[in-house]
Amino acid sequence: MSFEVLLASATSVAEASTAESPALDLEIVAKMVFGLIGGLGLFLLGMKNMSEGMQAVAGTGLRRMISAVTNNRYLATTVGVVVTCLVQSSSVTTVMVVGFVNSGLMTLAQAIGVIMGANIGTTITGWILVLKIGKYGLPTLGIAAVFYLFSKGDRIRYLAMAIMGVGMVFFGLELMKESCGEIKKLPQFVEAFHSVTADSYLGVAQCLLVGCVLTVLVQSSSATLGITIAAATQGLISYETAAALVLGENIGTTITALLASIGATTNARRAAYFHVLFNMIGVLWISSIFFQYIKFIPWLMFTGMPQLTAFVTGKEFSPPAEAIPNITLAIAATHSVFNIANTTVFLPFSSRFAKLMQRIVPDKQQRETPHLTSLDVRMLDTPTIGIEQSRLEIIRMAEGCEEMMRWLKELRGQDEPDDYLVGRLFRREEVLDSIQDEIVVFMTNLLSANVPHEIIEEGRQQLRMADELESISDYIRSILKFHLKLRKQGHRFDEQHCADLNQLHDEIDVYFRQLIDGLKERKMDMLDESRSQASEIKQHAKKLRKKHLEWLSHQKVEPFVNVAYTSTLNSYVRVRDHALNLAEALAGEK
């Protein structure tokens, strides 16, 4: 064959190939891409609004659920389910859990239970999308927006915000479905979709990888679930492929908790690593029976459950057609059954997994101190929980001041002050200064977001309480410094002055302990009693000052002894003043 003949043959093949593969229609491509981007953006914004609105409406109930978490694995799992249903994101819940563990407010065993429950709770998104109200998404969004913009009451406003989020989710899903419909007009894209199908174990592995990577990029398993449903309802991917993508999304969603654990304490990293291990093992064992699993789900939803319903109601059962009647329902069921089954398998062994994580991530040699600053980013998406987190830190500040009072009395009663205890008291005062700074930064970031009025008011109260507690610690330190300086100069108070100061110290200590109990129990009605007690303490201090002045007229006293006593007395009065301010802040007074 001559060269001319070969050239002619190649040209004819190229022409035929060009005829079979027409150029892409850029207008269709642009419409598809813009629709997908816009739909995904609306979907994500809707999830955010729905989460924030439901958190604000749930409010105190959400806080109580978190504080109710115990080492009971079943209760912890239930709390994880409910909280995730409210915040509409397993990523937010697991990041929140990592934050709690990092601050020492939740143990690893508790965190494991909540994380398992979060994986079940996140499947609620799929069931929301099952509702056939996509065409009502836009009017729902519009009506809810009116209430959100013009309602004065916080509860109605944030309920409207949650409903507005639901409308955005469905309208965004509709836009993504329409964009996926445009893909059918582009054979090249259709071929690309069909190149990855879960028709073999290799195909399942490819789909798992695609689902995982997509979730890592979008940072929301709910969003990738919405994309999967949109593609499946338009016939771009089969149910089998969608099921494999959903399983991959369960692995991808763990990246958020992993990122949150960077720089966190050992226990916090253990919680994040457990989340990865839990999801990966679950995906692996379900993948090993994948083809049996994808046959079981349609049978369960469209034959098994209808048969049971027909038997209970006494109605005749009519078997469905061969094709899956509702692919959105099948995908949602695939997601839920997987996570419920995985949790059921893991739950009895949660304590053993906690020990396993302790082996995988061993303790560090140096002691780790949890700090609030490691939580500022993690809690901004959940202001209702974030404000509770900072309240617990303020309780810690109060307990730190209480401990300083105890150390102060012990040191003042020693013949030779214990240098180690002195150092501890001074270090504690520095720590309380740092915690106050951390609370201010945390609260500033928290209150700058769109939060309910109730959270704003409580945030302001907490800022004031943190300032009062820091001032109390400063005056306790001042009392000790006067005492140490007096001893260094070779002087001491006489027995009567020591007894008087000890009595005043005990009165203030009892008063302060009662305030701490009120803070812990949220007693808002203790202000009158607090003012009465504070007045008695002030009167006692005045009597001691008068008694001291009378004593000076009969005794020759070293000048610094006089200065030290009056300064100590004034510092105790200032501790009393700031404690009263703390009671006023707790009662909500400006």
ChimeraX attribute file (.defattr): number of C-alpha atoms within 10 A of each C-alpha:
attribute: neighborCount
match mode: 1-to-1
recipient: residues
	/A:1	5
	/A:2	6
	/A:3	8
	/A:4	8
	/A:5	10
	/A:6	10
	/A:7	10
	/A:8	11
	/A:9	12
	/A:10	11
	/A:11	12
	/A:12	11
	/A:13	11
	/A:14	12
	/A:15	12
	/A:16	11
	/A:17	11
	/A:18	11
	/A:19	10
	/A:20	9
	/A:21	11
	/A:22	11
	/A:23	10
	/A:24	13
	/A:25	10
	/A:26	9
	/A:27	9
	/A:28	15
	/A:29	17
	/A:30	12
	/A:31	14
	/A:32	21
	/A:33	17
	/A:34	15
	/A:35	21
	/A:36	23
	/A:37	15
	/A:38	17
	/A:39	26
	/A:40	24
	/A:41	16
	/A:42	22
	/A:43	28
	/A:44	22
	/A:45	18
	/A:46	25
	/A:47	26
	/A:48	22
	/A:49	24
	/A:50	27
	/A:51	24
	/A:52	27
	/A:53	28
	/A:54	24
	/A:55	28
	/A:56	29
	/A:57	22
	/A:58	17
	/A:59	18
	/A:60	13
	/A:61	14
	/A:62	22
	/A:63	18
	/A:64	13
	/A:65	16
	/A:66	20
	/A:67	14
	/A:68	12
	/A:69	22
	/A:70	17
	/A:71	17
	/A:72	11
	/A:73	23
	/A:74	18
	/A:75	18
	/A:76	25
	/A:77	26
	/A:78	20
	/A:79	27
	/A:80	31
	/A:81	25
	/A:82	20
	/A:83	27
	/A:84	27
	/A:85	22
	/A:86	23
	/A:87	27
	/A:88	26
	/A:89	25
	/A:90	30
	/A:91	24
	/A:92	23
	/A:93	30
	/A:94	31
	/A:95	27
	/A:96	24
	/A:97	29
	/A:98	30
	/A:99	30
	/A:100	23
	/A:101	26
	/A:102	28
	/A:103	23
	/A:104	16
	/A:105	14
	/A:106	21
	/A:107	20
	/A:108	29
	/A:109	22
	/A:110	24
	/A:111	32
	/A:112	30
	/A:113	28
	/A:114	28
	/A:115	30
	/A:116	32
	/A:117	31
	/A:118	30
	/A:119	31
	/A:120	26
	/A:121	28
	/A:122	28
	/A:123	28
	/A:124	21
	/A:125	21
	/A:126	22
	/A:127	17
	/A:128	15
	/A:129	20
	/A:130	19
	/A:131	11
	/A:132	10
	/A:133	15
	/A:134	19
	/A:135	13
	/A:136	13
	/A:137	21
	/A:138	20
	/A:139	14
	/A:140	21
	/A:141	23
	/A:142	15
	/A:143	14
	/A:144	23
	/A:145	19
	/A:146	14
	/A:147	19
	/A:148	21
	/A:149	11
	/A:150	9
	/A:151	14
	/A:152	10
	/A:153	12
	/A:154	16
	/A:155	18
	/A:156	16
	/A:157	23
	/A:158	25
	/A:159	22
	/A:160	27
	/A:161	29
	/A:162	27
	/A:163	26
	/A:164	29
	/A:165	30
	/A:166	27
	/A:167	30
	/A:168	31
	/A:169	33
	/A:170	28
	/A:171	26
	/A:172	30
	/A:173	27
	/A:174	24
	/A:175	24
	/A:176	30
	/A:177	25
	/A:178	19
	/A:179	26
	/A:180	24
	/A:181	18
	/A:182	18
	/A:183	22
	/A:184	15
	/A:185	14
	/A:186	16
	/A:187	13
	/A:188	14
	/A:189	16
	/A:190	16
	/A:191	12
	/A:192	10
	/A:193	15
	/A:194	13
	/A:195	10
	/A:196	17
	/A:197	22
	/A:198	25
	/A:199	12
	/A:200	11
	/A:201	14
	/A:202	12
	/A:203	16
	/A:204	24
	/A:205	19
	/A:206	19
	/A:207	25
	/A:208	27
	/A:209	19
	/A:210	19
	/A:211	27
	/A:212	24
	/A:213	17
	/A:214	21
	/A:215	27
	/A:216	19
	/A:217	12
	/A:218	15
	/A:219	18
	/A:220	24
	/A:221	28
	/A:222	26
	/A:223	23
	/A:224	24
	/A:225	25
	/A:226	27
	/A:227	22
	/A:228	25
	/A:229	29
	/A:230	24
	/A:231	22
	/A:232	22
	/A:233	17
	/A:234	18
	/A:235	15
	/A:236	22
	/A:237	20
	/A:238	17
	/A:239	24
	/A:240	21
	/A:241	24
	/A:242	28
	/A:243	28
	/A:244	29
	/A:245	28
	/A:246	30
	/A:247	27
	/A:248	27
	/A:249	31
	/A:250	25
	/A:251	26
	/A:252	28
	/A:253	31
	/A:254	29
	/A:255	21
	/A:256	19
	/A:257	28
	/A:258	21
	/A:259	13
	/A:260	21
	/A:261	24
	/A:262	12
	/A:263	11
	/A:264	21
	/A:265	22
	/A:266	18
	/A:267	27
	/A:268	29
	/A:269	24
	/A:270	27
	/A:271	30
	/A:272	28
	/A:273	19
	/A:274	24
	/A:275	23
	/A:276	20
	/A:277	16
	/A:278	22
	/A:279	23
	/A:280	18
	/A:281	14
	/A:282	21
	/A:283	23
	/A:284	13
	/A:285	11
	/A:286	19
	/A:287	18
	/A:288	11
	/A:289	10
	/A:290	20
	/A:291	16
	/A:292	11
	/A:293	18
	/A:294	19
	/A:295	11
	/A:296	14
	/A:297	20
	/A:298	22
	/A:299	16
	/A:300	14
	/A:301	18
	/A:302	18
	/A:303	17
	/A:304	15
	/A:305	12
	/A:306	18
	/A:307	18
	/A:308	12
	/A:309	14
	/A:310	14
	/A:311	12
	/A:312	9
	/A:313	9
	/A:314	9
	/A:315	10
	/A:316	11
	/A:317	13
	/A:318	10
	/A:319	11
	/A:320	12
	/A:321	8
	/A:322	6
	/A:323	8
	/A:324	15
	/A:325	13
	/A:326	13
	/A:327	19
	/A:328	24
	/A:329	22
	/A:330	26
	/A:331	27
	/A:332	23
	/A:333	21
	/A:334	25
	/A:335	26
	/A:336	20
	/A:337	15
	/A:338	22
	/A:339	25
	/A:340	17
	/A:341	14
	/A:342	21
	/A:343	23
	/A:344	12
	/A:345	12
	/A:346	19
	/A:347	19
	/A:348	12
	/A:349	11
	/A:350	19
	/A:351	18
	/A:352	13
	/A:353	19
	/A:354	21
	/A:355	13
	/A:356	14
	/A:357	19
	/A:358	15
	/A:359	11
	/A:360	11
	/A:361	14
	/A:362	12
	/A:363	13
	/A:364	9
	/A:365	6
	/A:366	6
	/A:367	7
	/A:368	13
	/A:369	9
	/A:370	17
	/A:371	18
	/A:372	21
	/A:373	16
	/A:374	20
	/A:375	24
	/A:376	21
	/A:377	16
	/A:378	22
	/A:379	25
	/A:380	21
	/A:381	21
	/A:382	19
	/A:383	23
	/A:384	25
	/A:385	21
	/A:386	25
	/A:387	23
	/A:388	20
	/A:389	19
	/A:390	24
	/A:391	22
	/A:392	15
	/A:393	22
	/A:394	25
	/A:395	18
	/A:396	15
	/A:397	25
	/A:398	27
	/A:399	16
	/A:400	19
	/A:401	26
	/A:402	20
	/A:403	14
	/A:404	23
	/A:405	22
	/A:406	15
	/A:407	18
	/A:408	20
	/A:409	16
	/A:410	13
	/A:411	20
	/A:412	17
	/A:413	12
	/A:414	9
	/A:415	9
	/A:416	10
	/A:417	15
	/A:418	12
	/A:419	10
	/A:420	8
	/A:421	15
	/A:422	19
	/A:423	11
	/A:424	14
	/A:425	25
	/A:426	18
	/A:427	12
	/A:428	19
	/A:429	24
	/A:430	15
	/A:431	16
	/A:432	24
	/A:433	19
	/A:434	16
	/A:435	21
	/A:436	23
	/A:437	18
	/A:438	20
	/A:439	23
	/A:440	20
	/A:441	14
	/A:442	22
	/A:443	22
	/A:444	15
	/A:445	14
	/A:446	24
	/A:447	19
	/A:448	10
	/A:449	12
	/A:450	11
	/A:451	19
	/A:452	22
	/A:453	14
	/A:454	12
	/A:455	19
	/A:456	19
	/A:457	12
	/A:458	17
	/A:459	23
	/A:460	18
	/A:461	21
	/A:462	23
	/A:463	20
	/A:464	19
	/A:465	26
	/A:466	27
	/A:467	21
	/A:468	22
	/A:469	25
	/A:470	24
	/A:471	20
	/A:472	26
	/A:473	25
	/A:474	19
	/A:475	20
	/A:476	24
	/A:477	21
	/A:478	17
	/A:479	20
	/A:480	20
	/A:481	16
	/A:482	18
	/A:483	22
	/A:484	19
	/A:485	14
	/A:486	18
	/A:487	16
	/A:488	10
	/A:489	10
	/A:490	8
	/A:491	14
	/A:492	17
	/A:493	16
	/A:494	8
	/A:495	9
	/A:496	9
	/A:497	15
	/A:498	15
	/A:499	12
	/A:500	14
	/A:501	21
	/A:502	15
	/A:503	13
	/A:504	19
	/A:505	22
	/A:506	14
	/A:507	17
	/A:508	22
	/A:509	20
	/A:510	12
	/A:511	18
	/A:512	24
	/A:513	15
	/A:514	15
	/A:515	22
	/A:516	23
	/A:517	13
	/A:518	17
	/A:519	20
	/A:520	13
	/A:521	9
	/A:522	12
	/A:523	15
	/A:524	14
	/A:525	13
	/A:526	16
	/A:527	21
	/A:528	12
	/A:529	11
	/A:530	21
	/A:531	15
	/A:532	10
	/A:533	17
	/A:534	20
	/A:535	15
	/A:536	13
	/A:537	21
	/A:538	18
	/A:539	12
	/A:540	17
	/A:541	19
	/A:542	15
	/A:543	12
	/A:544	18
	/A:545	16
	/A:546	12
	/A:547	12
	/A:548	15
	/A:549	13
	/A:550	11
	/A:551	12
	/A:552	12
	/A:553	9
	/A:554	8
	/A:555	8
	/A:556	8
	/A:557	11
	/A:558	9
	/A:559	8
	/A:560	14
	/A:561	19
	/A:562	15
	/A:563	13
	/A:564	19
	/A:565	22
	/A:566	16
	/A:567	15
	/A:568	21
	/A:569	21
	/A:570	17
	/A:571	19
	/A:572	23
	/A:573	22
	/A:574	17
	/A:575	24
	/A:576	24
	/A:577	17
	/A:578	19
	/A:579	24
	/A:580	22
	/A:581	22
	/A:582	28
	/A:583	27
	/A:584	21
	/A:585	21
	/A:586	23
	/A:587	19
	/A:588	15
	/A:589	11
	/A:590	9
